Amino acid sequence: MKKITELSHNLQQLSEKARSTTEFIHRLKGMSDKVTESCMEFERLVSAQCESLIQMIHERREFLLDTIRIDKEAKLRTLKEQQLNCTGKLQQTNGLIQFCIEALKETDSAAFLQVGSMLINRVANTDMTWHQEVTNAAPRVSPIVDLTLDDSNVIRAIDNLNFIQMKPAKEGEERIPAVPLAPQIIPEDCSAENNSVTVAWLQPNHSFVQGYVLELDDGSGGEFREVYCGKETICTVDGLHFNSMYNARVKAFNTSGEGEYSELIGLQTAEVAWFTFDIQLSGMVSGLNFSNDNRTVSADGWEHCVALGSVGFSRGVHYWEFTIDRYTADTDPAFGIARIDVARDKMLGKDDKGFAMYIDRQRSWFQHNSIHERRVEGGISTGSTVGVLLDLERHTLHFIVNEMPQGSVAFRDLYGVFYPAVSVNRGVTLTLHTGLFAPHMDYH
């Protein structure tokens, strides 16, 4: 009897499980129907979105074609006006020629003399203006369409058109995007030039991204810092240290949070610095003239004007030279370094932001904050070379004239950011030479 009861109980339990399993199977079948229905609805939605994008492309195409038509009409109108002007000029000239021919047939000398001088002047003036207005004239517009269709961003957007993974939501809750996956660095599009690096990356697949954060370390394997935050997938970072290996990484974010970092990429900045004069930094004071791709500088007046280089240094050893292209007056150019806020309208070294050596035909002095000291014999002339050695490992500044050290260490205890600098006035022209390796110096 006990066994019958036990069997009956077990059968009841098994029957309950069979019934619940049957219900679960029915639920799965119902979900299958919902999956099919949901996917069909989603297909219709995606189709409608794509059709909307296609319609936008069609509308944009009409706008672009209208732009071309407007450009064509403007060019045709300009050419027609120029054609009418030339035709009018030609008709006037032909009329003048015919009148002169008739005047030359005049047998009465007195009558000819009355109009002869006037005709000579008109013919001479017409000939002169003809040369200016017709002979040397050129079409005012080009027959070639000087427009190009920039579709790179659209192509990139189409390539990135994809589904995004949404976080599962309970019934009645709004679905939100999942945290983005890690972006992928594109090594072939990354580069380092001079003291800047460029990093490029791809948007992570199946991720909704609202922006990216690019981070660099300090060039010596130290802590990372944020250098860019935005929607672009390429970024160039300027103003880095020379001869340094920078590690870069990037992560994506959206309303749900920040994703994982990409793999690191290392980028090596240039060992030596290439730079020119910076017109914007130097142009705060009038009177400077730049040429030779901003490598040559001269001045108009007798007052000194400061010209700054296009890079600032805060670490490393850097060397650059100047050749004296012209030196015709009793003047004393000053060479050295300066902070960004140096006075531009006085000799370099006259304030506490400049560190300089000023030099004439026979001798030189070191100058900072209007204090000049340590006279050194030996000057410059046309063809001379002046070298500047900034050693920010030892925090010193040296000068070299015609390949010989001009005195000992000029300045010590230099900390911060310094720009190559010169001050010039009338009578001297200098050319800057960069990308040079530093010579060995005696630091005593």
Secondary structure, 3 states (H helix, E strand, C coil): CHHHHHHHHHHHHHHHHHHHHHHHHHHHHHHHHHHHHHHHHHHHHHHHHHHHHHHHHHHHHHHHHHHHHHHHHHHHHHHHHHHHHHHHHHHHHHHHHHHHHHHHCCCCHHHHHHHHHHHHHHHHHHHHHHHHHHHCCCCCCCCCCCCCCCCHHHHHHHHCCCCCCECCCCCCCCCCECCCCCCEECHHHCEEECCEEEEEEECCCCCCCCEEEEEECCCCCCCCEEEEEECCCEEEECCCCCCCEEEEEEEEEECCEECCCCCCEEEECCCCCCCCECHHHHCCCCCEEEECCCCEEEECCCCCEEEEECCCECCCEEEEEEEEEEECCCCCCEEEEECCCCCCCCCCCCCCCEEEEEECCCEEEEEECCEEEEEEECCCCCCCEEEEEEECCCCEEEEEECCEECCCCCECCCCCCEEEEEEECCCEEEEEEEEECCCCCCCC
